[in-house]
Amino acid sequence: MFGNRETVWDAGLFRVVRRQLETSDGKTRTRQYVDHPGAVTILPLIDEDHVCLIENVRTAVEETLLELPAGTLEPGEDLRETAHRELAEETGYRAGKLDKLHEFYTSSGILNERMHLFVATDLMPGETCLDAGEQIVTRPLRWDEALAQIREGRICDAKTLVGLLYYDWLKRTT
């Protein structure tokens, strides 16, 4: 079904790939997608009633989004190692406990990025260590306030919607 892969453009962090696909009508079609190494996103629970989100300037959508902290996997880096690193870099918090909750594709029509969702608890505050050029501000919120931000359309980032709503469902059903 899937034919040869050809790298159209290599950006270092990701690649644009062209691939041939045999479709149900028997024809061969060309598709392009972004080949991504994968990423983690972390749901930092300050306590039972508070979560730490971040405000992150996102060039692609020309907005500052309210999000869960997240980051791309480094070559050879363990998922948990990435989650610990990104949590500390973006929020300053260090997690005493980190549990994997789920994994999902962020935009499977154009991108093969697999996002790994973790919940971080037993948090210890510390200093952030942002990458050069990152414009991130931490925004601790009450849990009910975070859910209200979803209802009001203030939270529109997919990984954040998945993380908050999935964890809220877990809290209510277990």
Secondary structure, 3 states (H helix, E strand, C coil): CEEEEEEEEECCCCEEEEEEEECCCCCEEEEEEEECCCEEEEEEEEECCEEEEEEEEEHHHCEEEEECCEEECCCCCCHHHHHHHHHHHHHCCEEEEEEEEEEEECCCCCECCEEEEEEEEEEECCCCCCCCCCCEEEEEEEHHHHHHHHHCCCCCCHHHHHHHHHHHHHHHHC
